[in-house]
């Protein structure tokens, strides 16, 4: 079945169908007499619900502040270059292994992919050259434009939007990848609900995040308030999302850990980088059994494959 981006987009505010006006290059939503228009820039639909520019979080509530998260992450993408290769070779190696681990969990039957929080576009780089329909989705237009430029393909699409108001029909994608995003999102429950809604029956979502991260803070020189480093506002363990997933019918979750901190501390990347993923994975797994200090956590959510009442299974 051919993939059509236009056919699966919906209004991010109320999820109503859209009509595309080619002369105006806009998607039009008619809702109870009100007309909302979503423009297209460089063939990228701008599907933002402008009423959702801020959201509460426990950290912000404790500070008596509000998280203007849309503005924050749009500016973040302009200030920091996510396409630059890290200077530390150990970080380069860790990122490579994380990507390999995520891709090792991708079913062979996948035909359509959504990358939520596309960042530097490593997901698109993998799937676009294989001819798989891949949608690079991000809150930053700058990131999407760069990813599309770096990974040109007739099956590669870009959409600017907010995962808390995901502008896709239910059951639109076989696979959703969201790497290093969940720790930034104010509303974890809505994030997970929206992702699983967009999954087709039998589909899979793969989510990665730092493992059991001790959130660190600094004093902001602009507002003189305590602010979390790297904008990480949540920390996760294997069972941290069980209570949310249990409330989503037909979805199960498994948790995997990887990237042993002891191996990272000993700078073993100098020789481990030459090993294939399977051998590296066996060494990393053994290291985590001896010293249970993983740096990364990967959730694998399957839709309609296992009972939604099952709790996550700890795996290393």
C-alpha positions as CSV (number, residue, x, y, z in Angstrom):
1,X,0.0,0.0,0.0
2,X,1.4,3.4,-1.0
3,X,2.1,6.0,1.7
4,X,0.4,9.4,1.6
5,X,1.4,12.0,4.2
6,X,-1.6,14.3,3.3
7,X,-4.1,11.5,4.0
8,X,-3.0,10.8,7.5
9,X,-2.6,14.4,8.8
10,X,-5.3,15.7,11.1
11,X,-5.9,19.0,13.0
12,X,-3.6,18.9,16.0
13,X,-6.1,20.8,18.2
14,X,-9.2,18.5,17.8
15,X,-8.1,15.8,15.4
16,X,-10.6,16.7,12.7
17,X,-9.9,15.9,9.0
18,X,-8.0,18.4,6.9
19,X,-8.4,19.7,3.4
20,X,-5.3,20.8,1.5
21,X,-5.4,24.0,-0.5
22,X,-2.6,23.7,-3.1
23,X,-2.9,27.4,-4.3
24,X,-2.5,28.7,-0.7
25,X,-0.2,25.8,0.4
26,X,-2.3,25.3,3.5
27,X,-4.1,22.6,5.3
28,X,-7.6,23.8,6.3
29,X,-9.6,22.6,9.2
30,X,-13.3,23.4,9.6
31,X,-14.4,23.1,13.2
32,X,-17.8,24.3,14.5
33,X,-17.8,27.4,12.2
34,X,-14.1,28.2,13.0
35,X,-11.5,27.9,10.3
36,X,-7.9,27.0,11.2
37,X,-5.1,27.0,8.6
38,X,-1.8,25.2,8.8
39,X,0.8,26.5,6.3
40,X,3.3,24.5,4.4
41,X,6.9,25.7,4.4
42,X,9.5,24.0,2.1
43,X,7.0,21.2,1.7
44,X,6.9,20.8,5.5
45,X,3.4,21.0,7.1
46,X,3.5,23.3,10.2
47,X,1.1,21.4,12.4
48,X,1.3,23.3,15.6
49,X,-1.6,23.8,18.1
50,X,-0.8,27.4,19.1
51,X,-2.9,27.1,22.3
52,X,-0.4,24.5,23.7
53,X,2.7,26.6,23.9
54,X,3.2,25.9,27.6
55,X,2.6,23.0,30.0
56,X,3.1,22.3,33.7
57,X,5.7,19.9,35.1
58,X,6.6,18.9,38.7
59,X,9.9,20.9,38.5
60,X,8.2,24.0,37.3
61,X,5.3,23.7,39.8
62,X,7.9,23.5,42.6
63,X,9.5,26.7,41.3
64,X,6.2,28.5,40.8
65,X,7.0,28.9,37.1
66,X,5.5,27.7,33.8
67,X,7.3,25.7,31.1
68,X,7.1,27.5,27.8
69,X,8.3,24.3,26.2
70,X,7.5,25.1,22.5
71,X,9.5,28.3,22.6
72,X,12.3,26.7,24.6
73,X,12.9,23.8,22.2
74,X,12.6,26.0,19.1
75,X,15.3,28.2,20.5
76,X,17.3,25.2,21.7
77,X,17.6,24.0,18.1
78,X,18.9,27.3,16.9
79,X,21.4,27.8,19.7
80,X,22.9,24.3,19.7
81,X,24.1,22.4,16.7
82,X,22.8,18.9,17.0
83,X,24.4,17.9,13.7
84,X,27.9,18.5,14.9
85,X,29.9,15.3,15.7
86,X,30.7,15.2,19.5
87,X,34.3,16.0,20.3
88,X,34.6,13.1,22.7
89,X,35.1,9.8,20.8
90,X,33.6,7.9,23.7
91,X,30.3,9.8,23.2
92,X,30.5,9.0,19.5
93,X,30.8,5.3,20.2
94,X,28.0,5.3,22.8
95,X,25.6,7.1,20.4
96,X,26.5,4.6,17.7
97,X,25.8,1.6,19.9
98,X,22.5,3.2,21.1
99,X,21.4,3.6,17.5
100,X,22.4,0.0,16.7
101,X,20.5,-1.3,19.7
102,X,17.4,0.6,18.7
103,X,17.6,-0.6,15.1
104,X,18.1,-4.2,16.4
105,X,14.5,-4.0,17.8
106,X,13.0,-2.9,14.5
107,X,10.7,-5.7,13.0
108,X,11.6,-6.7,9.4
109,X,8.0,-6.1,8.3
110,X,8.1,-2.4,8.9
111,X,6.7,-0.3,6.0
112,X,6.2,3.2,7.5
113,X,8.2,5.0,10.2
114,X,7.7,8.1,12.3
115,X,10.7,9.6,14.0
116,X,9.5,11.8,16.9
117,X,12.1,14.4,17.9
118,X,14.2,13.7,14.8
119,X,17.2,15.8,16.0
120,X,20.1,15.2,13.7
121,X,18.2,12.7,11.5
122,X,20.0,9.4,12.2
123,X,16.7,7.5,11.9
124,X,16.0,9.1,8.5
125,X,19.5,8.3,7.4
126,X,18.9,4.6,8.0
127,X,15.4,4.3,6.5
128,X,15.3,6.8,3.7
129,X,18.1,5.0,1.7
130,X,16.1,1.8,2.1
131,X,13.1,3.3,0.4
132,X,10.9,3.1,3.5
133,X,8.4,6.0,4.1
134,X,9.9,7.9,7.0
135,X,8.4,11.1,8.6
136,X,10.9,13.3,10.5
137,X,8.9,15.0,13.1
138,X,10.2,17.7,15.4
139,X,9.1,20.9,17.2
140,X,11.9,22.7,15.4
141,X,11.6,23.6,11.8
142,X,15.3,24.2,11.5
143,X,16.1,20.6,12.5
144,X,13.6,19.2,10.0
145,X,14.8,21.3,7.1
146,X,18.4,20.2,7.7
147,X,17.4,16.5,8.1
148,X,15.5,16.6,4.8
149,X,18.4,18.3,3.1
150,X,20.9,15.8,4.4
151,X,18.7,12.8,3.6
152,X,16.9,13.5,0.3
153,X,14.5,10.8,-0.8
154,X,11.0,10.6,-2.4
155,X,9.9,8.6,0.7
156,X,11.3,11.1,3.3
157,X,8.8,13.6,4.7
158,X,9.0,16.3,7.3
159,X,6.3,17.6,9.7
160,X,6.7,20.3,12.4
161,X,4.6,19.6,15.4
162,X,4.2,18.8,19.0
163,X,4.1,15.3,20.3
164,X,1.6,16.4,22.9
165,X,-0.8,17.3,20.0
166,X,0.3,14.7,17.5
167,X,-1.3,15.6,14.1
168,X,-1.7,12.1,12.7
169,X,-4.7,9.8,12.4
170,X,-4.9,6.7,14.6
171,X,-3.0,3.7,13.4
172,X,-0.9,5.5,10.8
173,X,2.6,4.0,11.4
174,X,4.1,0.5,11.7
175,X,7.1,1.9,13.7
176,X,7.6,5.0,15.9
177,X,11.1,5.8,17.2
178,X,11.5,8.5,19.8
179,X,15.1,8.6,21.0
180,X,16.2,10.8,24.0
181,X,12.9,12.8,24.0
182,X,10.8,11.4,26.9
183,X,13.0,12.9,29.6
184,X,12.2,16.4,28.1
185,X,8.4,16.1,27.8
186,X,6.2,17.8,30.4
187,X,3.4,15.2,30.2
188,X,4.7,11.7,30.0
189,X,1.2,10.1,29.9
190,X,0.0,12.2,27.0
191,X,3.3,11.5,25.2
192,X,2.8,7.8,25.5
193,X,-0.9,7.8,24.7
194,X,-0.4,9.9,21.5
195,X,2.5,7.6,20.3
196,X,0.5,4.4,20.8
197,X,-2.6,6.0,19.2
198,X,-0.6,6.6,16.0
199,X,0.7,3.0,15.9
200,X,-1.0,0.5,13.7
201,X,-2.2,-2.7,15.2
202,X,0.8,-4.9,15.4
203,X,3.0,-1.9,15.4
204,X,6.0,-1.1,17.6
205,X,7.3,2.0,19.4
206,X,10.9,2.2,20.5
207,X,11.8,4.9,23.1
208,X,15.2,5.6,24.6
209,X,16.3,7.7,27.5
210,X,19.1,7.9,30.1
211,X,18.8,5.2,32.8
212,X,17.9,6.2,36.3
213,X,19.5,9.6,35.8
214,X,20.2,11.7,38.8
215,X,18.8,15.1,37.7
216,X,21.2,17.9,38.3
217,X,20.5,21.5,38.6
218,X,22.2,24.9,38.2
219,X,21.1,28.4,39.0
220,X,19.9,30.2,35.9
221,X,21.8,33.5,35.4
222,X,18.7,35.0,33.7
223,X,15.9,34.2,36.2
224,X,17.9,33.2,39.3
225,X,15.9,30.0,39.6
226,X,17.1,26.4,39.9
227,X,17.0,24.8,36.4
228,X,17.7,21.2,35.4
229,X,20.8,20.6,33.2
230,X,20.1,19.7,29.6
231,X,16.4,20.4,30.3
232,X,15.9,16.8,31.6
233,X,12.8,17.0,33.8
234,X,12.2,13.3,34.3
235,X,14.3,10.2,35.2
236,X,13.3,6.6,34.3
237,X,13.8,3.1,35.4
238,X,12.5,-0.2,34.0
239,X,9.1,0.0,35.6
240,X,8.6,3.8,35.5
241,X,6.0,3.9,32.7
242,X,4.1,0.6,33.7
243,X,1.2,2.5,35.3
244,X,0.7,4.5,32.2
245,X,1.0,1.6,29.7
246,X,-1.5,-0.5,31.8
247,X,-4.1,2.1,31.1
248,X,-3.6,1.8,27.3
249,X,-5.7,-1.1,25.9
250,X,-3.8,-3.6,23.8
251,X,-0.3,-2.3,24.5
252,X,2.6,-4.0,26.3
253,X,6.0,-2.7,27.3
254,X,9.4,-4.3,27.7
255,X,12.4,-2.5,29.2
256,X,16.0,-3.1,28.1
257,X,19.2,-1.6,29.6
258,X,22.5,-1.1,27.9
259,X,25.8,0.9,27.7
260,X,27.6,-0.1,30.9
261,X,29.0,2.9,32.8
262,X,32.1,0.9,33.9
263,X,33.0,0.3,30.3
264,X,32.5,4.0,29.5
265,X,34.6,5.1,32.5
266,X,37.5,2.8,31.5
267,X,37.4,4.3,28.0
268,X,37.0,0.9,26.4
269,X,35.6,2.4,23.2
270,X,39.2,2.6,22.0
271,X,39.0,-1.1,21.2
272,X,35.3,-2.0,21.5
273,X,34.5,0.3,18.5
274,X,36.1,-2.2,16.2
275,X,33.7,-5.0,17.3
276,X,30.4,-5.9,15.5
277,X,27.3,-5.0,17.4
278,X,26.5,-8.6,18.4
279,X,29.9,-9.1,20.1
280,X,29.9,-5.6,21.7
281,X,26.3,-6.3,23.0
282,X,27.4,-9.6,24.6
283,X,30.3,-7.8,26.4
284,X,28.1,-4.9,27.5
285,X,25.4,-7.4,28.8
286,X,28.0,-9.3,30.8
287,X,29.4,-6.0,32.2
288,X,26.0,-5.0,33.4
289,X,25.5,-8.3,35.1
290,X,28.8,-7.9,36.9
291,X,28.3,-4.2,37.6
292,X,24.7,-3.2,37.2
293,X,25.4,0.3,36.0
294,X,23.7,0.9,32.7
295,X,23.7,4.3,31.1
296,X,20.7,3.9,28.7
297,X,17.2,2.5,28.9
298,X,15.1,1.4,25.9
299,X,11.4,0.8,26.1
300,X,9.8,-1.3,23.4
301,X,6.0,-0.9,23.2
302,X,4.1,-3.4,21.1
303,X,0.5,-2.8,20.1
304,X,-2.0,-5.7,20.2
305,X,0.8,-8.3,20.6
306,X,0.6,-8.9,24.3
307,X,-1.8,-8.2,27.1
308,X,-1.9,-4.5,28.2
309,X,-2.1,-5.6,31.8
310,X,1.4,-7.0,31.7
311,X,4.1,-5.1,33.5
312,X,7.4,-4.4,31.9
313,X,10.0,-7.1,32.0
314,X,13.4,-6.2,33.2
315,X,16.1,-7.1,30.8
316,X,19.8,-6.2,30.5
